[in-house]
Amino acid sequence: LDEIPYSKNCIGALNYSLLYIKPYRNVFYYRTNKSVFLRHISRVFLKPLDTIEIHGSIGQGFRVYHNYSVINPYSAGVNFTVNHGVTIGKGTPNHDCQSIVDPIFGDNVQIFSNAVVFGGIKIGDNVKIGAGAVVNKDVPSDCTVVGNPMKIIKQ
């Protein structure tokens, strides 16, 4: 609600978000993928963006700012935020769990513009991944990650 001209949740707020906040539209289609009726009726009027790809299991409070992102985590916790140009995807499996090739994110993770996160790694809670960072190793909770190669900065 902080990004739209409505003070409460209502059908007008939903319509405004679907029409004018294009990344929200893709998140909406991601969330409604189990409701065949709602998904297909909505797609007749408003096409999803081809510039945002979303897969995986993502918790409540998921936000995408701007277009052009590939978001394929194995799982992500609540309040997961992704900015412009972020790529999250497959890589080599983690040594702990050989079958997982996508990253696992904790709660309250923010990923800033043009960052790349890949592989079967674990990102802890309350982590910020800086713009342009390339993350391919586990990150503990309450940290900020910057640079290429990645450098962990404790908060």
Secondary structure, DSSP 8 states (H G I E B T S, - for coil): -TTSS-SS-SHHHHHHHHHH-HHHHHHHHHHTTT-HHHHHHHHHHS---TTEEE-SEE-TT-EE-SS-EEE--SEE-SS-EE-TT-EEE--S--SS-TT--S-EE-SS-EE-TT-EEESS-EE-SS-EE-TT-EE-S-B-SSEEEETTTTEEEE-
